[in-house]
């Protein structure tokens, strides 16, 4: 295997950074979008920056679409803050979180009871 070029290493780092960013957004959404809580993030606009507000608005719109679509306003707000790839990663994260929430509902799993096997084995 030959040496990697500087550009190849930069691309690999950028891809790792995008994946890491997507994980951070997913964690942010999981920590801040609890089911059945009022959308308090709209009530305190200075609490979140424009990027976070765009992610939260997108999460709400994908989770509960109006007329089976995300409005142009929400899409344009998200597109202004995220690249096409980042928006795709954000949307896939939202879909995954929604999917896990639906499974929890279907199997009557109480929210907040998950215990990580990794954390338990490390203790």
PyMOL commands that place a pseudoatom at each C-alpha (Angstrom):
pseudoatom trace, name=CA, resn=UNK, resi=1, chain=A, elem=C, hetatm=0, pos=[0.000, 0.000, 0.000]
pseudoatom trace, name=CA, resn=UNK, resi=2, chain=A, elem=C, hetatm=0, pos=[1.494, 3.343, -1.040]
pseudoatom trace, name=CA, resn=UNK, resi=3, chain=A, elem=C, hetatm=0, pos=[1.624, 6.581, 0.872]
pseudoatom trace, name=CA, resn=UNK, resi=4, chain=A, elem=C, hetatm=0, pos=[-1.511, 8.654, 0.929]
pseudoatom trace, name=CA, resn=UNK, resi=5, chain=A, elem=C, hetatm=0, pos=[-1.462, 12.085, -0.603]
pseudoatom trace, name=CA, resn=UNK, resi=6, chain=A, elem=C, hetatm=0, pos=[-2.106, 15.136, 1.497]
pseudoatom trace, name=CA, resn=UNK, resi=7, chain=A, elem=C, hetatm=0, pos=[-5.475, 15.609, -0.264]
pseudoatom trace, name=CA, resn=UNK, resi=8, chain=A, elem=C, hetatm=0, pos=[-6.537, 12.005, 0.482]
pseudoatom trace, name=CA, resn=UNK, resi=9, chain=A, elem=C, hetatm=0, pos=[-5.738, 12.500, 4.159]
pseudoatom trace, name=CA, resn=UNK, resi=10, chain=A, elem=C, hetatm=0, pos=[-7.655, 15.805, 4.198]
pseudoatom trace, name=CA, resn=UNK, resi=11, chain=A, elem=C, hetatm=0, pos=[-10.709, 14.113, 2.638]
pseudoatom trace, name=CA, resn=UNK, resi=12, chain=A, elem=C, hetatm=0, pos=[-10.562, 11.277, 5.145]
pseudoatom trace, name=CA, resn=UNK, resi=13, chain=A, elem=C, hetatm=0, pos=[-10.363, 13.766, 8.038]
pseudoatom trace, name=CA, resn=UNK, resi=14, chain=A, elem=C, hetatm=0, pos=[-13.285, 15.753, 6.591]
pseudoatom trace, name=CA, resn=UNK, resi=15, chain=A, elem=C, hetatm=0, pos=[-15.423, 12.610, 6.266]
pseudoatom trace, name=CA, resn=UNK, resi=16, chain=A, elem=C, hetatm=0, pos=[-14.581, 11.619, 9.838]
pseudoatom trace, name=CA, resn=UNK, resi=17, chain=A, elem=C, hetatm=0, pos=[-15.463, 15.157, 10.947]
pseudoatom trace, name=CA, resn=UNK, resi=18, chain=A, elem=C, hetatm=0, pos=[-18.828, 15.022, 9.109]
pseudoatom trace, name=CA, resn=UNK, resi=19, chain=A, elem=C, hetatm=0, pos=[-19.656, 11.663, 10.707]
pseudoatom trace, name=CA, resn=UNK, resi=20, chain=A, elem=C, hetatm=0, pos=[-18.650, 12.999, 14.103]
pseudoatom trace, name=CA, resn=UNK, resi=21, chain=A, elem=C, hetatm=0, pos=[-20.770, 16.096, 13.548]
pseudoatom trace, name=CA, resn=UNK, resi=22, chain=A, elem=C, hetatm=0, pos=[-23.769, 13.957, 12.623]
pseudoatom trace, name=CA, resn=UNK, resi=23, chain=A, elem=C, hetatm=0, pos=[-23.341, 11.974, 15.858]
pseudoatom trace, name=CA, resn=UNK, resi=24, chain=A, elem=C, hetatm=0, pos=[-23.159, 15.212, 17.859]
pseudoatom trace, name=CA, resn=UNK, resi=25, chain=A, elem=C, hetatm=0, pos=[-26.317, 16.513, 16.189]
pseudoatom trace, name=CA, resn=UNK, resi=26, chain=A, elem=C, hetatm=0, pos=[-28.092, 13.223, 16.913]
pseudoatom trace, name=CA, resn=UNK, resi=27, chain=A, elem=C, hetatm=0, pos=[-27.057, 13.394, 20.576]
pseudoatom trace, name=CA, resn=UNK, resi=28, chain=A, elem=C, hetatm=0, pos=[-28.127, 17.032, 20.744]
pseudoatom trace, name=CA, resn=UNK, resi=29, chain=A, elem=C, hetatm=0, pos=[-31.537, 16.120, 19.333]
pseudoatom trace, name=CA, resn=UNK, resi=30, chain=A, elem=C, hetatm=0, pos=[-31.966, 13.166, 21.691]
pseudoatom trace, name=CA, resn=UNK, resi=31, chain=A, elem=C, hetatm=0, pos=[-31.104, 15.322, 24.693]
pseudoatom trace, name=CA, resn=UNK, resi=32, chain=A, elem=C, hetatm=0, pos=[-33.271, 18.268, 23.674]
pseudoatom trace, name=CA, resn=UNK, resi=33, chain=A, elem=C, hetatm=0, pos=[-36.322, 16.833, 21.937]
pseudoatom trace, name=CA, resn=UNK, resi=34, chain=A, elem=C, hetatm=0, pos=[-38.150, 14.785, 24.521]
pseudoatom trace, name=CA, resn=UNK, resi=35, chain=A, elem=C, hetatm=0, pos=[-41.580, 13.455, 23.552]
pseudoatom trace, name=CA, resn=UNK, resi=36, chain=A, elem=C, hetatm=0, pos=[-44.587, 15.348, 24.903]
pseudoatom trace, name=CA, resn=UNK, resi=37, chain=A, elem=C, hetatm=0, pos=[-42.579, 18.403, 25.964]
pseudoatom trace, name=CA, resn=UNK, resi=38, chain=A, elem=C, hetatm=0, pos=[-43.532, 21.845, 24.676]
pseudoatom trace, name=CA, resn=UNK, resi=39, chain=A, elem=C, hetatm=0, pos=[-41.276, 23.296, 21.999]
pseudoatom trace, name=CA, resn=UNK, resi=40, chain=A, elem=C, hetatm=0, pos=[-39.514, 25.549, 24.497]
pseudoatom trace, name=CA, resn=UNK, resi=41, chain=A, elem=C, hetatm=0, pos=[-36.630, 26.174, 22.130]
pseudoatom trace, name=CA, resn=UNK, resi=42, chain=A, elem=C, hetatm=0, pos=[-38.853, 28.614, 20.199]
pseudoatom trace, name=CA, resn=UNK, resi=43, chain=A, elem=C, hetatm=0, pos=[-39.715, 30.508, 23.366]
pseudoatom trace, name=CA, resn=UNK, resi=44, chain=A, elem=C, hetatm=0, pos=[-36.080, 31.278, 24.210]
pseudoatom trace, name=CA, resn=UNK, resi=45, chain=A, elem=C, hetatm=0, pos=[-34.510, 32.216, 20.849]
pseudoatom trace, name=CA, resn=UNK, resi=46, chain=A, elem=C, hetatm=0, pos=[-31.203, 33.371, 22.348]
pseudoatom trace, name=CA, resn=UNK, resi=47, chain=A, elem=C, hetatm=0, pos=[-30.634, 29.996, 24.000]
pseudoatom trace, name=CA, resn=UNK, resi=48, chain=A, elem=C, hetatm=0, pos=[-29.769, 28.312, 20.673]
pseudoatom trace, name=CA, resn=UNK, resi=49, chain=A, elem=C, hetatm=0, pos=[-27.722, 29.596, 17.769]
pseudoatom trace, name=CA, resn=UNK, resi=50, chain=A, elem=C, hetatm=0, pos=[-29.085, 29.704, 14.204]
pseudoatom trace, name=CA, resn=UNK, resi=51, chain=A, elem=C, hetatm=0, pos=[-27.628, 26.305, 13.317]
pseudoatom trace, name=CA, resn=UNK, resi=52, chain=A, elem=C, hetatm=0, pos=[-29.184, 24.634, 16.367]
pseudoatom trace, name=CA, resn=UNK, resi=53, chain=A, elem=C, hetatm=0, pos=[-32.558, 26.306, 15.703]
pseudoatom trace, name=CA, resn=UNK, resi=54, chain=A, elem=C, hetatm=0, pos=[-32.429, 25.081, 12.098]
pseudoatom trace, name=CA, resn=UNK, resi=55, chain=A, elem=C, hetatm=0, pos=[-31.709, 21.526, 13.311]
pseudoatom trace, name=CA, resn=UNK, resi=56, chain=A, elem=C, hetatm=0, pos=[-34.536, 21.676, 15.851]
pseudoatom trace, name=CA, resn=UNK, resi=57, chain=A, elem=C, hetatm=0, pos=[-37.008, 23.094, 13.321]
pseudoatom trace, name=CA, resn=UNK, resi=58, chain=A, elem=C, hetatm=0, pos=[-35.995, 20.406, 10.839]
pseudoatom trace, name=CA, resn=UNK, resi=59, chain=A, elem=C, hetatm=0, pos=[-36.428, 17.700, 13.478]
pseudoatom trace, name=CA, resn=UNK, resi=60, chain=A, elem=C, hetatm=0, pos=[-39.918, 18.943, 14.301]
pseudoatom trace, name=CA, resn=UNK, resi=61, chain=A, elem=C, hetatm=0, pos=[-40.879, 19.173, 10.624]
pseudoatom trace, name=CA, resn=UNK, resi=62, chain=A, elem=C, hetatm=0, pos=[-39.595, 15.691, 9.770]
pseudoatom trace, name=CA, resn=UNK, resi=63, chain=A, elem=C, hetatm=0, pos=[-41.167, 14.191, 12.902]
pseudoatom trace, name=CA, resn=UNK, resi=64, chain=A, elem=C, hetatm=0, pos=[-44.552, 15.870, 12.415]
pseudoatom trace, name=CA, resn=UNK, resi=65, chain=A, elem=C, hetatm=0, pos=[-44.773, 17.047, 8.797]
pseudoatom trace, name=CA, resn=UNK, resi=66, chain=A, elem=C, hetatm=0, pos=[-47.483, 19.511, 7.820]
pseudoatom trace, name=CA, resn=UNK, resi=67, chain=A, elem=C, hetatm=0, pos=[-49.439, 18.228, 4.808]
pseudoatom trace, name=CA, resn=UNK, resi=68, chain=A, elem=C, hetatm=0, pos=[-46.910, 15.382, 4.504]
pseudoatom trace, name=CA, resn=UNK, resi=69, chain=A, elem=C, hetatm=0, pos=[-44.009, 17.711, 3.718]
pseudoatom trace, name=CA, resn=UNK, resi=70, chain=A, elem=C, hetatm=0, pos=[-41.366, 19.929, 5.269]
pseudoatom trace, name=CA, resn=UNK, resi=71, chain=A, elem=C, hetatm=0, pos=[-42.193, 23.559, 4.540]
pseudoatom trace, name=CA, resn=UNK, resi=72, chain=A, elem=C, hetatm=0, pos=[-40.001, 25.588, 2.201]
pseudoatom trace, name=CA, resn=UNK, resi=73, chain=A, elem=C, hetatm=0, pos=[-39.223, 27.924, 5.102]
pseudoatom trace, name=CA, resn=UNK, resi=74, chain=A, elem=C, hetatm=0, pos=[-37.877, 25.129, 7.315]
pseudoatom trace, name=CA, resn=UNK, resi=75, chain=A, elem=C, hetatm=0, pos=[-35.993, 23.497, 4.441]
pseudoatom trace, name=CA, resn=UNK, resi=76, chain=A, elem=C, hetatm=0, pos=[-34.396, 26.794, 3.372]
pseudoatom trace, name=CA, resn=UNK, resi=77, chain=A, elem=C, hetatm=0, pos=[-33.447, 27.612, 6.976]
pseudoatom trace, name=CA, resn=UNK, resi=78, chain=A, elem=C, hetatm=0, pos=[-31.773, 24.207, 7.350]
pseudoatom trace, name=CA, resn=UNK, resi=79, chain=A, elem=C, hetatm=0, pos=[-30.122, 24.423, 3.937]
pseudoatom trace, name=CA, resn=UNK, resi=80, chain=A, elem=C, hetatm=0, pos=[-28.653, 27.811, 4.866]
pseudoatom trace, name=CA, resn=UNK, resi=81, chain=A, elem=C, hetatm=0, pos=[-26.976, 26.270, 7.927]
pseudoatom trace, name=CA, resn=UNK, resi=82, chain=A, elem=C, hetatm=0, pos=[-26.011, 22.810, 6.658]
pseudoatom trace, name=CA, resn=UNK, resi=83, chain=A, elem=C, hetatm=0, pos=[-24.321, 21.508, 3.528]
pseudoatom trace, name=CA, resn=UNK, resi=84, chain=A, elem=C, hetatm=0, pos=[-26.294, 19.043, 1.424]
pseudoatom trace, name=CA, resn=UNK, resi=85, chain=A, elem=C, hetatm=0, pos=[-24.364, 16.143, 2.985]
pseudoatom trace, name=CA, resn=UNK, resi=86, chain=A, elem=C, hetatm=0, pos=[-24.810, 17.463, 6.529]
pseudoatom trace, name=CA, resn=UNK, resi=87, chain=A, elem=C, hetatm=0, pos=[-28.538, 17.972, 5.972]
pseudoatom trace, name=CA, resn=UNK, resi=88, chain=A, elem=C, hetatm=0, pos=[-28.819, 14.392, 4.712]
pseudoatom trace, name=CA, resn=UNK, resi=89, chain=A, elem=C, hetatm=0, pos=[-26.955, 13.157, 7.811]
pseudoatom trace, name=CA, resn=UNK, resi=90, chain=A, elem=C, hetatm=0, pos=[-29.139, 15.268, 10.076]
pseudoatom trace, name=CA, resn=UNK, resi=91, chain=A, elem=C, hetatm=0, pos=[-32.306, 13.964, 8.426]
pseudoatom trace, name=CA, resn=UNK, resi=92, chain=A, elem=C, hetatm=0, pos=[-31.141, 10.349, 8.666]
pseudoatom trace, name=CA, resn=UNK, resi=93, chain=A, elem=C, hetatm=0, pos=[-30.343, 10.921, 12.352]
pseudoatom trace, name=CA, resn=UNK, resi=94, chain=A, elem=C, hetatm=0, pos=[-33.852, 12.303, 12.910]
pseudoatom trace, name=CA, resn=UNK, resi=95, chain=A, elem=C, hetatm=0, pos=[-35.391, 9.329, 11.101]
pseudoatom trace, name=CA, resn=UNK, resi=96, chain=A, elem=C, hetatm=0, pos=[-33.298, 6.877, 13.150]
pseudoatom trace, name=CA, resn=UNK, resi=97, chain=A, elem=C, hetatm=0, pos=[-34.252, 8.534, 16.447]
pseudoatom trace, name=CA, resn=UNK, resi=98, chain=A, elem=C, hetatm=0, pos=[-37.920, 8.564, 15.419]
pseudoatom trace, name=CA, resn=UNK, resi=99, chain=A, elem=C, hetatm=0, pos=[-37.651, 4.884, 14.501]
pseudoatom trace, name=CA, resn=UNK, resi=100, chain=A, elem=C, hetatm=0, pos=[-36.201, 3.957, 17.882]
pseudoatom trace, name=CA, resn=UNK, resi=101, chain=A, elem=C, hetatm=0, pos=[-38.916, 5.991, 19.583]
pseudoatom trace, name=CA, resn=UNK, resi=102, chain=A, elem=C, hetatm=0, pos=[-41.601, 4.110, 17.635]
pseudoatom trace, name=CA, resn=UNK, resi=103, chain=A, elem=C, hetatm=0, pos=[-40.045, 0.781, 18.628]
pseudoatom trace, name=CA, resn=UNK, resi=104, chain=A, elem=C, hetatm=0, pos=[-40.070, 1.874, 22.270]
pseudoatom trace, name=CA, resn=UNK, resi=105, chain=A, elem=C, hetatm=0, pos=[-43.763, 2.735, 21.953]
pseudoatom trace, name=CA, resn=UNK, resi=106, chain=A, elem=C, hetatm=0, pos=[-44.561, -0.576, 20.252]
pseudoatom trace, name=CA, resn=UNK, resi=107, chain=A, elem=C, hetatm=0, pos=[-42.770, -2.607, 22.920]
pseudoatom trace, name=CA, resn=UNK, resi=108, chain=A, elem=C, hetatm=0, pos=[-43.834, -0.362, 25.801]
pseudoatom trace, name=CA, resn=UNK, resi=109, chain=A, elem=C, hetatm=0, pos=[-40.285, 0.436, 26.768]
pseudoatom trace, name=CA, resn=UNK, resi=110, chain=A, elem=C, hetatm=0, pos=[-40.250, 3.299, 29.290]
pseudoatom trace, name=CA, resn=UNK, resi=111, chain=A, elem=C, hetatm=0, pos=[-38.186, 6.258, 28.162]
pseudoatom trace, name=CA, resn=UNK, resi=112, chain=A, elem=C, hetatm=0, pos=[-34.950, 6.787, 30.042]
pseudoatom trace, name=CA, resn=UNK, resi=113, chain=A, elem=C, hetatm=0, pos=[-34.525, 3.205, 31.276]
pseudoatom trace, name=CA, resn=UNK, resi=114, chain=A, elem=C, hetatm=0, pos=[-31.776, 2.192, 28.850]
pseudoatom trace, name=CA, resn=UNK, resi=115, chain=A, elem=C, hetatm=0, pos=[-28.604, 0.968, 30.554]
pseudoatom trace, name=CA, resn=UNK, resi=116, chain=A, elem=C, hetatm=0, pos=[-25.517, 0.747, 28.374]
pseudoatom trace, name=CA, resn=UNK, resi=117, chain=A, elem=C, hetatm=0, pos=[-23.862, -2.692, 28.452]
pseudoatom trace, name=CA, resn=UNK, resi=118, chain=A, elem=C, hetatm=0, pos=[-20.561, -0.931, 27.780]
pseudoatom trace, name=CA, resn=UNK, resi=119, chain=A, elem=C, hetatm=0, pos=[-20.879, 1.303, 30.841]
pseudoatom trace, name=CA, resn=UNK, resi=120, chain=A, elem=C, hetatm=0, pos=[-21.989, -1.626, 33.011]
pseudoatom trace, name=CA, resn=UNK, resi=121, chain=A, elem=C, hetatm=0, pos=[-19.031, -3.806, 31.981]
pseudoatom trace, name=CA, resn=UNK, resi=122, chain=A, elem=C, hetatm=0, pos=[-16.597, -0.928, 32.602]
pseudoatom trace, name=CA, resn=UNK, resi=123, chain=A, elem=C, hetatm=0, pos=[-17.831, -0.433, 36.159]
for i in range(1, 123): cmd.bond("trace and resi %d" % i, "trace and resi %d" % (i + 1))
show_as sticks, trace
zoom trace
